[in-house]
Amino acid sequence: MRRWLGPLCLSAALAAAPVVLAPSNPALADKASNTIRFAYDQIPENIDPYFNNLRAGVIISQHVWDTLIYRDPVSGQYKGQLATAWRYLDDKTLELDLRTGVKFHDGTEFTAEDVVFTLTYASRPENKATTQANVSWIDRVEAVTPQKVRIHTKQPFPAAIDYLSGPLVIHPAKYYEKVGPKGMNEKPIGSGPFRVASHVVGKSLTLERNPDYFKDSPKPSAKIAKLEIRFIPDRQTQMAEVMAGGLDFIMNVPKDQAEQIGGVPGFQARSGETMRIAFLNINTLPDGPVEAFRDVRVRRALNHAINKDALTKELVGGGSRPLVTPCFPEQFGCTSEGATRYPYDPAKAKALLKEAGFGNGLSIDFYAYRERQQAEAIINDLRAVGITANLRFLQYAAMRDQGRANKVGLAFQTWGSNSVNDVSASTPVYFGGGADDVSRDPEIHGFLRTGDTSVDPEARKAAYKKALALIAERAYSVPLYTVPNHYVASAGLDFKVYPDETPRFWEMTWK
């Protein structure tokens, strides 16, 4: 089977490894100072979790802030974090008992006021939370007592517990009311296992262990003293710094690089499938930038043109699986049953393009923000059937904003559902009528709405099944594969890989 691209060259760095790993290796100093140095390839536009949906921001949020509920990443069990108990009073009213004795990093006590203010502010459309689907189900929040709140939903929303255990962190009300998202980005204050010591916006973040972290949290108190986070968009620069001893932990490493460095003394490489999915999102709007995409034959040609099996096996690796529908297979409601399948068939793709009037080829822009190797491999497959795709590689926020401005015809997207294990956190974000929906199909909107709000699990599954079947039949996207994560770290760092794509630095130790 053909390789997609020539192997990326790490030979110079690998050849230098024995020198780098001499006794003066800086990682030894990291162990002595109990510090982990971590780099990520995306730059969050705002590390306030409500105004960011990049994985880097999700990782930071889990360390600096707490949620009301915690979902164990291994068992899937829900545990009390800022809340100690919860119950539904009716289909649209969730009551939670709050923990006492919790302090925010500025010393203020956590109370119901903080829950009410945070969730009310984030759920108001005029405040423009980045991922509206995370908060749009909230109608109002009220304090019953200083340690009890009620969350009223607009409609029944059975996935509420999962959202309260994921993206919906709690801010200190008085501070947040004073500084807003901008101030929270510049000087973050939460109640999590780490507090922010310094933040150079767009460049770095230094976290220190929170000495006052509450003992009953399902997140244990951090074992390391300090976490230094740097935002380094260029992955080759990250790899060079790892090899030179300037970093201890990186993720999203290309498969071939991880495999090479994993064999070098002093380093380790691990990988595992995550909840993140990769797909091509196709703009079919009447005023969209690519008129050809309004023809379903062209969209079906895109689906037939890409060799997902080879892409997954040869380039992605790490437990990745090809997808039929745009959701993570283990999420509640995700299914490929009854969905149209598009086997890899370049001849069929060419025939469909010819039938649609593009027998002489088609030129488009291809937008991407990560996984450049995979993007280039997909572009090669498109070129083979007569579609010239010009790569436009941007930071995520820039690509997202252009997409929402209706300037993107074809986008190579990945989506991690904010680690929420329910289809309501994935498919409706791109096909449910929100800002990122570029097909705007009202029939699909109806089925997704039913799936999101029904209290009957079987009715939810049936509605999602119909929506996913229509998305496939009408070829509004090209589902690609589940995205694994490849990690590279210093050999002396003890860590676990979790499917929710969140490294838990509070668990990590130096051997």
C-alpha positions in Angstrom: 0.0 0.0 0.0 1.3 3.4 -0.9 2.7 5.9 1.7 1.0 9.2 1.8 4.1 11.3 2.3 7.8 10.8 2.8 8.8 10.3 6.5 9.5 13.5 8.3 13.2 13.9 8.9 14.2 13.7 12.6 17.6 12.1 11.9 19.6 15.1 12.9 17.8 15.5 16.2 17.8 11.8 16.9 21.5 11.6 16.1 22.1 14.3 18.7 20.0 12.5 21.4 22.9 10.7 23.2 24.6 14.1 23.7 21.4 15.7 24.8 20.7 13.0 27.3 24.0 13.3 29.2 23.9 13.6 33.0 23.4 17.4 32.6 20.0 16.8 31.0 17.6 19.6 32.1 14.9 17.0 32.8 16.9 16.1 36.0 16.6 19.7 37.1 12.8 19.5 36.4 12.6 16.4 38.7 14.5 18.3 41.4 12.2 21.3 41.2 9.2 19.1 40.7 8.2 21.0 37.5 6.7 19.8 34.2 7.3 21.9 31.0 4.5 21.4 28.5 4.0 22.9 25.0 0.8 23.0 22.9 0.5 23.8 19.2 -2.6 26.0 19.4 -2.9 29.5 21.0 -6.2 30.0 22.9 -7.8 33.3 22.0 -9.1 33.5 25.6 -8.4 30.9 28.4 -11.8 31.7 30.0 -13.4 28.3 29.2 -16.6 29.9 28.0 -14.8 31.9 25.4 -12.5 29.3 24.0 -13.1 25.8 22.5 -9.6 24.7 21.7 -8.2 21.6 23.4 -5.4 23.7 24.9 -8.1 25.8 26.7 -10.0 22.6 27.8 -6.8 21.3 29.4 -6.1 24.5 31.2 -9.7 24.8 32.4 -9.5 21.4 34.1 -6.4 22.4 36.0 -7.4 26.0 37.0 -11.1 25.6 37.5 -13.6 23.1 38.9 -17.0 21.9 37.7 -20.0 21.1 39.7 -19.8 17.4 38.8 -16.8 15.2 37.8 -16.9 12.3 35.4 -14.3 9.6 36.0 -12.4 9.1 32.7 -12.0 5.4 33.3 -15.3 4.2 34.8 -17.5 7.0 33.4 -19.0 7.4 36.9 -20.3 10.8 37.9 -18.8 12.1 41.2 -19.4 15.3 43.2 -16.9 18.1 42.7 -18.3 21.5 43.7 -21.6 19.8 44.1 -22.1 16.9 46.5 -25.5 15.7 45.3 -28.0 16.4 42.6 -31.5 15.4 41.7 -34.2 16.2 39.1 -37.3 17.8 40.6 -39.0 17.5 37.3 -38.0 17.2 33.6 -36.7 20.7 33.5 -35.4 21.4 37.0 -32.1 20.1 38.4 -31.3 20.8 42.0 -27.7 20.6 43.3 -26.3 20.6 46.8 -23.0 22.5 47.0 -19.8 21.7 48.8 -18.8 23.8 51.8 -15.3 24.9 52.6 -14.1 25.5 49.1 -12.0 28.6 48.4 -11.2 30.2 45.1 -7.5 31.1 44.5 -8.2 34.7 45.7 -9.4 33.4 49.0 -13.1 34.0 48.6 -15.5 31.3 49.7 -17.5 29.3 47.0 -21.3 29.7 47.3 -24.4 29.4 45.3 -23.9 33.0 44.1 -20.9 31.9 42.1 -22.9 29.2 40.3 -25.8 31.5 39.6 -23.7 34.3 38.2 -21.4 32.1 36.1 -24.0 30.0 34.4 -26.4 33.0 34.0 -23.7 35.1 32.3 -22.4 32.3 30.1 -25.9 31.3 28.9 -27.0 34.8 27.9 -26.7 34.9 24.0 -25.6 38.6 24.1 -22.5 37.5 26.0 -21.5 35.3 23.0 -20.0 32.3 24.6 -17.9 30.6 21.9 -19.8 27.2 21.9 -23.4 28.2 22.4 -24.5 24.5 22.4 -22.7 24.1 25.8 -25.0 26.7 27.5 -28.0 27.4 25.3 -30.1 24.7 27.1 -30.0 26.8 30.3 -33.1 28.9 31.0 -32.3 30.3 34.4 -30.4 29.5 37.6 -31.5 30.3 41.1 -30.0 30.1 44.5 -32.3 28.3 47.0 -29.8 28.7 49.9 -26.1 29.7 50.0 -25.3 26.0 49.4 -28.1 24.9 47.0 -29.0 25.9 43.5 -31.6 25.0 40.9 -30.9 25.0 37.2 -34.0 25.4 35.0 -33.7 24.2 31.4 -35.6 25.6 28.5 -36.7 22.1 27.5 -35.9 18.7 28.9 -32.2 18.3 28.4 -31.1 14.8 29.5 -27.4 15.4 28.8 -27.2 18.2 31.4 -25.2 16.2 33.9 -22.5 15.5 31.3 -22.2 19.2 30.4 -21.9 20.1 34.1 -19.1 17.6 34.4 -17.2 19.0 31.4 -17.2 22.5 29.8 -19.2 24.3 32.5 -16.7 25.5 35.1 -17.6 27.9 37.9 -16.0 31.3 38.3 -15.9 33.5 41.5 -18.9 35.7 41.0 -17.7 39.1 42.4 -14.4 38.9 40.5 -16.0 37.8 37.2 -18.6 40.5 37.4 -15.8 43.0 37.9 -13.3 41.9 35.2 -15.4 39.9 32.7 -13.9 37.4 30.2 -11.1 39.8 29.2 -9.9 40.1 32.8 -10.4 36.4 33.4 -8.1 35.7 30.5 -5.5 38.1 31.7 -5.5 37.0 35.3 -7.5 33.8 35.7 -8.9 32.8 39.1 -10.6 29.5 39.7 -10.8 26.9 42.5 -8.9 24.1 40.8 -5.8 22.1 41.8 -3.5 24.7 40.2 -3.5 28.4 40.4 -2.1 30.8 37.8 1.2 32.3 38.8 1.7 34.2 35.5 0.1 34.5 32.1 1.9 36.1 29.1 -1.1 36.2 26.8 -0.5 34.2 23.6 2.8 32.9 24.8 2.9 31.1 28.1 1.2 30.2 31.3 2.8 29.2 34.6 0.7 27.2 37.1 1.5 26.4 40.7 0.1 23.8 42.9 -2.9 25.1 44.9 -1.9 24.5 48.6 -5.5 25.1 49.7 -7.2 22.7 47.3 -10.1 20.9 49.0 -9.3 17.3 50.1 -12.6 15.7 49.1 -12.3 16.6 45.4 -12.3 13.6 42.9 -9.3 15.4 41.5 -6.5 14.7 44.0 -4.2 17.5 45.1 -1.4 18.0 42.6 1.8 16.0 43.1 4.0 18.3 41.0 4.8 21.8 42.3 4.7 23.7 39.0 3.4 23.4 35.4 5.0 25.6 32.8 2.8 25.8 29.6 4.1 27.4 26.4 2.2 27.9 23.2 4.4 26.8 20.3 2.4 26.5 17.0 5.3 24.8 15.0 5.5 21.2 15.9 9.0 20.8 14.5 10.1 23.5 17.0 8.4 21.5 19.8 10.2 18.3 18.8 13.6 20.1 18.7 13.0 21.5 22.2 12.1 18.1 23.5 15.2 16.6 22.0 17.3 19.5 23.5 15.8 19.0 26.9 13.8 22.2 26.9 10.4 20.4 27.2 9.2 17.4 29.2 5.8 16.7 27.6 4.1 17.3 24.3 1.0 15.9 22.5 -0.5 15.8 19.0 2.8 14.5 17.7 2.7 13.1 14.2 2.7 9.3 14.2 6.0 8.7 12.5 7.8 11.2 14.7 6.4 9.7 17.9 7.5 6.2 16.7 11.0 7.4 16.0 11.6 9.4 19.2 10.0 6.6 21.3 13.0 4.4 20.5 15.5 6.9 21.7 17.0 6.4 25.2 15.6 9.0 27.7 12.3 9.4 26.0 8.9 7.7 25.8 6.1 7.7 23.3 2.5 6.7 23.9 -0.7 6.9 21.9 -4.4 6.2 22.2 -7.8 6.9 20.5 -9.7 9.9 21.8 -13.2 11.2 21.5 -12.1 13.7 18.8 -13.4 13.1 15.3 -12.0 14.5 12.0 -14.3 15.4 9.1 -14.7 17.7 6.2 -17.4 20.3 6.6 -19.0 21.3 3.3 -20.7 24.7 2.9 -23.8 24.2 0.8 -25.5 27.6 1.6 -27.1 29.5 -1.4 -24.6 32.3 -1.0 -21.6 30.1 0.0 -18.2 30.6 -1.6 -18.2 27.4 -3.8 -21.2 27.1 -6.0 -20.3 23.5 -7.0 -21.0 22.3 -3.4 -24.7 23.0 -3.8 -24.8 20.0 -6.1 -25.1 16.8 -4.1 -23.1 14.9 -6.8 -20.1 17.0 -6.1 -20.4 16.4 -2.4 -20.7 12.7 -3.0 -17.7 12.8 -5.2 -15.7 14.3 -2.3 -16.8 11.3 -0.2 -15.8 8.7 -2.8 -12.4 10.4 -3.4 -10.8 10.0 0.0 -9.1 6.7 0.9 -10.1 6.8 4.6 -8.9 3.2 5.3 -5.3 3.9 4.1 -5.3 7.4 5.7 -6.2 5.9 9.0 -3.9 2.9 8.9 -0.8 4.5 7.4 -0.8 8.1 8.6 -3.1 8.5 11.6 -2.5 5.2 13.5 -2.8 5.0 17.3 -6.1 3.1 17.4 -7.8 5.5 14.9 -11.0 4.2 13.1 -12.6 5.3 9.9 -16.0 7.0 10.4 -19.3 6.8 8.5 -21.2 9.5 10.4 -19.9 12.7 12.1 -19.9 11.7 15.7 -17.7 9.6 18.1 -18.9 6.0 17.8 -19.2 5.5 21.6 -21.2 8.7 22.3 -24.8 8.2 23.3 -26.9 8.3 20.1 -24.1 7.9 17.6 -24.8 5.3 15.0 -23.9 4.5 11.4 -26.9 2.1 11.0 -28.9 3.1 7.9 -26.4 5.7 6.8 -25.3 5.9 3.2 -21.7 4.6 2.8 -19.2 6.0 0.3 -16.5 3.5 -0.4 -13.2 4.7 -1.7 -13.8 4.8 -5.5 -11.9 7.4 -7.5 -13.6 6.3 -10.7 -17.0 6.9 -9.2 -15.8 10.3 -7.9 -14.7 11.3 -11.4 -17.9 10.1 -12.9 -20.0 12.1 -10.5 -17.9 15.3 -11.1 -18.4 14.8 -14.9 -22.1 14.3 -14.5 -22.2 17.5 -12.4 -20.4 19.4 -15.2 -16.9 19.4 -13.7 -15.3 16.8 -16.0 -12.4 19.2 -16.6 -11.7 19.6 -12.9 -12.6 21.9 -10.1 -10.4 24.3 -8.1 -11.3 25.1 -4.4 -9.7 26.4 -1.2 -9.1 23.8 1.5 -9.1 25.2 5.0 -7.3 23.5 7.9 -5.9 24.4 11.3 -4.2 21.2 12.5 -3.0 17.8 11.3 -1.2 19.2 8.3 0.1 15.9 7.2 -3.4 14.5 7.0 -4.7 17.6 5.3 -2.0 17.2 2.6 -2.8 13.5 2.2 -6.5 14.4 1.6 -5.5 17.1 -0.9 -3.5 14.5 -2.8 -6.6 12.2 -3.0 -8.8 15.1 -4.2 -6.2 16.0 -6.8 -6.3 12.4 -8.1 -9.9 12.8 -9.1 -9.6 16.3 -10.6 -10.2 18.6 -7.6 -7.4 21.0 -7.0 -7.5 22.0 -3.4 -5.4 24.9 -2.3 -4.4 24.6 1.3 -5.2 27.5 3.6 -3.6 26.7 6.9 -4.7 29.0 9.8 -5.0 29.2 13.5 -8.3 27.7 14.6 -9.9 31.0 15.7 -9.2 32.6 12.3 -10.6 29.6 10.4 -13.7 29.5 12.6 -14.4 33.2 12.2 -14.0 33.0 8.4 -16.3 30.0 8.4 -18.9 31.8 10.4 -18.6 34.7 8.0 -19.5 32.3 5.1 -16.1 32.6 3.5 -15.1 28.9 3.7 -16.3 26.3 1.3 -14.5 23.2 2.6 -13.0 23.0 6.1 -11.0 20.1 7.6 -12.4 20.1 11.0 -11.8 18.2 14.2 -14.1 18.2 17.2 -13.6 16.8 20.6 -17.1 17.4 22.0 -15.6 19.1 25.0 -15.2 15.5 26.2 -19.0 15.2 26.6 -20.0 11.6 25.9 -23.3 12.5 24.1 -24.2 13.2 20.5 -25.7 16.5 21.6 -22.1 17.8 22.1 -21.0 16.8 18.6 -23.3 16.6 15.6 -25.7 19.5 16.5 -22.7 21.9 16.8 -22.2 21.6 13.0 -25.6 20.6 11.8 -28.1 21.9 14.3 -28.6 25.5 13.1 -25.8 27.2 15.1 -23.0 29.5 14.0 -21.0 26.6 12.6 -23.8 25.0 10.6 -23.1 25.6 6.9 -25.8 23.3 5.5 -28.8 24.7 7.4 -31.2 21.8 6.7 -34.4 22.3 8.7 -35.4 18.7 8.6 -32.1 17.7 10.2 -32.5 20.5 12.8 -35.9 19.0 13.8 -34.5 15.5 14.4 -31.5 16.8 16.3 -33.7 19.0 18.5 -35.8 15.9 19.4 -32.6 14.0 20.2 -31.3 16.8 22.4 -34.5 17.3 24.4 -36.5 14.0 24.6 -36.5 12.3 28.0 -37.0 8.9 26.4 -33.6 7.4 25.6 -35.0 5.3 22.8 -36.7 8.3 21.2 -33.4 10.2 21.4 -31.5 7.4 19.7 -34.2 7.2 16.9 -34.1 10.9 16.3 -30.3 11.0 16.1 -30.3 8.0 13.8 -32.6 9.8 11.3 -30.5 13.0 11.5 -27.2 11.1 10.9 -28.8 9.2 8.0 -29.9 12.4 6.3 -26.5 14.1 6.8 -24.9 11.0 5.1 -27.5 10.8 2.3 -27.2 14.5 1.5 -23.4 14.3 1.8 -23.2 17.5 3.9 -19.8 16.3 5.3 -17.1 13.8 4.8 -16.6 11.9 8.1 -13.0 10.8 8.2 -11.7 9.1 11.4 -11.4 9.2 15.1 -8.3 11.2 16.1 -5.8 9.5 18.3 -3.3 11.4 20.3 0.5 10.6 20.2 2.4 11.8 23.2 6.1 12.2 23.7 7.6 12.8 27.1 10.8 12.5 29.1 11.4 8.9 30.2 11.3 9.8 33.9 7.8 11.3 33.8 5.0 9.0 35.0 1.7 9.7 33.3 -1.5 8.0 31.9 -3.2 8.4 28.6 -7.0 9.1 28.8 -9.6 8.9 25.9 -10.9 12.4 26.8 -7.7 13.9 25.4 -6.9 15.7 28.7 -3.6 15.0 30.3 -4.1 15.1 34.1 -1.0 16.9 35.3 -2.3 16.8 38.9 -1.7 13.0 38.8 1.7 13.1 37.2 4.9 12.4 39.1 8.6 12.2 38.3 9.9 8.7 38.8 
